[in-house]
Amino acid sequence: MSKFERQTLTVDGVKTVVHTAGHGEPLVFFHGAGTVDGFDFAERWTDRFRVIVPYHPGFGESGDDPTFTTMHDYVMHYLELFDMLKLDRFNLVGLSMGGYLAAKFASEHGHRVKKLTLIAPAGLIDPKNPMLDILAVPGEAVPGLLVSNFDVLKPKLPEKPDLDFMGERYREATTVARLFWEHPGDPKFMRYLHRIKVPTQIIWGEEDKIIPAGQAETWRKFIPNADIQVYKGAGHLVHLERPEAVDAVARFMS
């Protein structure tokens, strides 16, 4: 993330690392349930937007708070962070778990969101297109499930993972388990999705092995006017495999 400046803030006692670059309208990106894929792709947005990429508590460079046990805890964390950053209204993009968080934030605080993009979002209970139980998958098998073409992700992974790398993956997996082990789905989340009134874009990789692309049509039932784009030859990390999807986000937000 050569273009980005790193900032460390303390939000209600939690160390929160935020990376920022670019100029223009603010665009916030919520990452997914892991950070190994990095944020280099977001540099493509910096020509048009002031891009703000925070690490969630329990992930990446941010600190942790074991009392964060629901997505609502993260919504409240980001309300505090956005107030500190003086972000009154902004564009919001969320990937996977971050898509779940972004949709929940927009359903509860839509007046602060200008436009919303969800990339392979988690959160729905969809019996016809169930999400993979990622917590039951051995850690070493997860990377291969994230993309259609593993060569896209391979450069971001060390040839011989050291203890620090493995420790970070374990820490993030522990955070995910704390959030979803006992309550993998929340029906109340779906109940209030109709409150999302802002222009919404949903992007998916057709070959997603984590969250089936068939869920896109289920999302449409809750957000009828959403612009849905499904990309062939891409898996869960569609933004890495298909750079045109990243450009589509910029066009939509503009």
N, C-alpha and C positions, 0 to 999 in steps of 0.2 A: 504494500500500500504506500508506494513512494510519494504519492501526491497528498497523502493524508497527514494531518497533525494530530498527535495523541494528547488527550486531556484526561486527567484523573480527577474525579469529583467524589465527594462523600454524600450519599443520599440516604438520609435516615440511618446513618452509621454503616452503610454498605459501600465499600470501595467500588466505584463504577467507572470503567474506562470507556471513553468515547473518542472515535476517530472522525475528523471533519475535514472536508475539502470542497473547493469550488465556490461559486457565487451564484446568486439568484434566489428563487423561491426555495424554502427548505424542503428536503426530501429525506425522510427517516427510513432506514432499513432495519427490520427486525430479523435476525438470523434464526436458523432452525435449531434442532436439538443437538447440534454439534457444530464445531467451528473449523474442522480440518480442511474444509473446502476453501476457506479464506474469503476475502472481500475484494480481490483485485478487480473483479468484473465491474464493481461499482464505480471505478474510475471513468467508465464510459458516460456516466451521468453528470460528471463534474463540470462539463462545458455548459450545461444548462441550469444546474441546480447547486445549491449548497447542500451537499450530501452529508448526512449525520448517521454514523454507524456505531451504536452502543453495543457493548457486550452485556448480555443479561447476567444478573447475579447467578453465580454457580457455573459460569461458562467463560472460556477464554481468559482474558486478562483481568476480568472483574473479580471482586471478592465474592463471598458466599454469605447466605443467611439461611440457616437450617429451618427457620420458621416460615419460609416461603414454601407453602404446600399446595397452593392452588394458583391457577392462572390469574385470578383476581388480585393476588398479592403482587404480581408483575404489572398489572394495570395500574395499581396504586403507586408502585415504584416509579413507573414512567410518568405518571401525572406529576410527581414530585420533581423528577429530572427535567421534564419539559418546562416546568415553572422556573427552575434554576437557570435553564438555558434561554428563558424568555421566548419560548416557542409557543405562540398563541394558536396558530393555525398552520398546518403543514400537510404535504403529501406523505402518504404512508404506504410502505411496501413491506410485506411479510412473506417469509419462506417457510413452508412446512409448519413446524410448531410456531414459528414466528408469524405465519399466516393466521393460525388460530388466535394468537395474541392480538394481531392487528385487527382481525374481524371483531373480536370481543371488545377491544378498545373503541372501535368505530361504532359499535352498537350501543355502547354506554356513553361515549363522549363525542358523538358525531359532529358537534359544533366546532371541534378542534381539527377535524380532518377535512382537507380540501378534496382530495381524490385518494382512492384506495386501490392497491394492486395486491392480489393474493396469488402466490406462486405455489402450486401443489399444496394447498393449505390442509392442515390437519383439523380435527375438532368435530367433524360430522360423525354421527352414528348412522351408517349406511349398510344395512345387512346385505344388500345385493352387491355392493362393492366395498367389502370390508378392508380396513387398513391392516397391514401386516403387523403382527405383534412383535414389534422391534425389540422389546425387552427379552423376548424368548430366543432371539437370534444371537449366536456366539459373536463376540466383538470382532473377531478377525474376518467374519463373513459379511459384515455390514458394508464396507466400502464397495464390494462388488455388486451390491444391490442398489447403489445410489445412482448409477449411470448406465446408459446403454453401451457406451464405448469407454471401457476402463482406461484407455490411454489418455483420456481427458483429465481424469482424476489422479492418475499415477504420479505425475510430477509434484503433486502437493503432498505426497506421502514419502516418508523416509525409507530408504532401502532396508535399513536395519533400525527399527524403532528402539530408541533408548528409553531409560526409565522415566525421564521427564515426559516424553511423548505419551507413553503408556499411562502415566499417572494423570495427565490431563484428560485423556479419553475416559479413564475410570471415573474421574471427578465429574465430568459432564454426564456420563451414564448414570451416576448416582443421583444427580440432580433430576434427570428425567424420570428415574424410578420413583423418586420422592413425590413427583407431581402426578404420575399416571399409574403407578403400580396398583393401588387400591381402587382408583376411579379413572379407568382409561377413557371414559366418555361422560359428557355432561349434557343430558337432555335439555337443561335450562338454557344452555348456550344457544341451541338451535331455536328455542322458543322466541328469542329476542333478536334474531338475525334480521327480521323484517324492519327493525329500526334503522338499519343501514340505508340511508337515503342519498349518500354521496355517490358520484359516478364511480363505478367499480369495474375493475378489470380482473379476470381470472385466467392464469396461464398454467398450462400443464404439459408434461412430456407424455406422449402416447404410450411409451413403454415403461411407465413408472411401476416399479416393483414394490414400492413402499406404500403409496396411496394410489389406488387405481384411478386412471384418468376418467373412468366412468362416473366418479363422484362429481365431476364438473356439472353434469346435468342436475344432480341433486342440489348443488349450490344454487343453480338457476331457479329452482323452486322457491328458495328463500330470498334470493335477490334477483327478481325477474329481469331487470334491465341490465344485468351484468354483461360485459363484453367478454366472451369466452374464446380463448385461442388455445388450441391443442397442437403441439409440434411433433411431427413424425421424427423418428430416429433419435429420440431423447428420452431419458429416464427421469428420476426424481429431481436431479439437479439440472433441470432443463436450461437454466440460465448459464451453466458452464458449457453445455453441449451445443447450444444454439444461441450464439451471440445476438442473432436477430431478435430473440425474445427480450434481451436486455434493451435493445434499441426500441422495441415496441412499447416497453414501459415508459421510456423517455417521451415518445410521441404522445402516448396517452396522457401522461402527466402535464405535458405542455398544452 
